[in-house]
Amino acid sequence: MNTLMQVTLFSEDFINLSEFYRDVFDLSENEELRSDVFRGYMAGECMVGFSALAAYEMLGLKPRSVGEGDQTALTFSIGSKEELDSAVAEAMSKGATLIKEPFTTYYHWYLAVLRDPDGNGFRIACTSP
């Protein structure tokens, strides 16, 4: 079976962005991978990586241009509606912007949509409200 191993966000201020996600979602750092251009935090079995912009060149990737719109949205699972509401408040206190208030989706998840301090879209979901 194939599994998702890592998702990476590139950021000019990758350390602050990584600490934003660490603090809001109580993620533990994979300290073995810490470097001058990378931080990685475990979200269950998947690592959420945060790379400095220098990593674009190291990986042979082209930086995203401003104004291209959303290309990704991370989704973090939360255990209850109350925990979700608390995580939304925590995220906003640390610089997130609320895009869509928590609501119940057509597939019966309780979900909120936000932007992190770098403007990346992310969702917080409670799959069994």
C-alpha positions in Angstrom: 0.0 0.0 0.0 1.3 3.5 -0.8 1.0 6.2 1.9 1.6 9.9 1.9 4.9 10.5 3.6 5.3 14.3 3.6 3.7 17.5 2.5 5.9 20.6 2.3 5.2 24.3 2.4 7.8 26.7 1.1 8.1 30.0 3.0 10.4 33.0 3.3 9.9 32.7 7.0 9.7 28.9 7.2 10.6 28.8 10.9 7.7 31.0 12.1 5.3 29.2 9.7 6.4 25.8 11.1 6.0 27.1 14.7 2.5 28.4 13.8 1.4 24.8 12.8 3.3 23.2 15.7 1.5 25.4 18.2 -2.0 25.3 16.7 -2.0 21.5 16.2 0.4 20.4 18.9 2.8 18.7 16.4 6.0 17.1 17.4 9.2 18.0 15.5 11.3 15.4 13.7 14.5 17.0 15.0 16.8 14.6 13.0 15.8 16.5 9.9 16.2 20.1 11.3 18.5 22.2 9.2 19.1 25.8 8.1 16.4 25.4 5.4 14.0 22.8 6.8 11.7 21.9 9.7 9.5 18.8 9.8 6.6 18.1 12.2 4.7 14.9 12.5 0.9 14.9 11.9 0.1 11.3 12.5 2.0 9.2 10.0 2.5 12.1 7.6 5.2 14.8 8.1 4.4 18.4 7.4 7.6 20.0 6.1 8.5 23.7 6.0 11.3 24.7 3.6 13.1 27.9 3.1 12.8 29.4 -0.4 16.4 28.3 -1.1 15.0 24.8 -1.3 13.3 25.6 -4.6 16.7 25.7 -6.3 18.0 22.7 -4.3 15.1 20.7 -5.6 15.0 22.0 -9.1 11.5 23.5 -8.6 10.2 26.8 -9.8 8.8 29.1 -7.2 5.1 29.8 -7.3 4.2 33.3 -8.6 2.1 35.6 -6.6 -1.5 35.8 -7.8 -1.8 32.2 -9.1 -4.4 31.3 -6.5 -4.6 28.4 -4.1 -2.8 25.3 -5.1 -3.0 23.3 -1.9 -5.0 23.1 1.3 -3.8 21.0 4.2 -6.5 19.4 6.2 -6.0 18.6 9.9 -8.3 16.3 11.8 -9.6 17.3 15.2 -11.6 15.1 17.6 -14.6 17.2 18.4 -16.5 20.3 17.5 -15.3 22.0 20.7 -11.7 21.1 19.9 -12.1 22.5 16.4 -13.6 25.7 17.6 -10.7 26.0 20.1 -8.1 25.3 17.3 -9.7 28.0 15.1 -9.4 30.5 17.9 -5.8 29.5 18.6 -4.9 29.7 14.9 -6.4 33.2 14.6 -4.6 34.3 17.8 -1.4 33.3 16.0 -2.0 35.2 12.8 -4.4 33.0 10.8 -7.3 34.5 8.9 -10.7 32.9 9.0 -12.0 32.3 5.4 -15.1 30.2 6.3 -16.7 29.9 9.7 -17.0 26.3 11.0 -19.9 24.6 9.2 -21.3 21.1 8.5 -20.4 19.9 5.1 -22.6 17.8 2.8 -20.5 14.8 3.8 -21.2 15.5 7.5 -17.9 16.9 8.6 -17.6 19.9 10.8 -15.1 22.1 8.9 -13.4 25.5 9.1 -11.3 27.1 6.4 -8.5 29.5 7.2 -5.3 31.0 5.8 -2.0 30.7 7.7 0.2 33.7 8.3 1.8 33.1 4.9 -1.6 33.0 3.1 -1.8 29.3 2.5 -5.2 27.8 2.8 -5.8 25.1 5.3 -8.8 23.3 6.8 -9.6 21.9 10.2 -12.1 19.1 10.2 -14.0 17.0 12.7 -15.1 13.9 10.8 -17.5 12.7 13.5 -19.3 15.7 14.9 
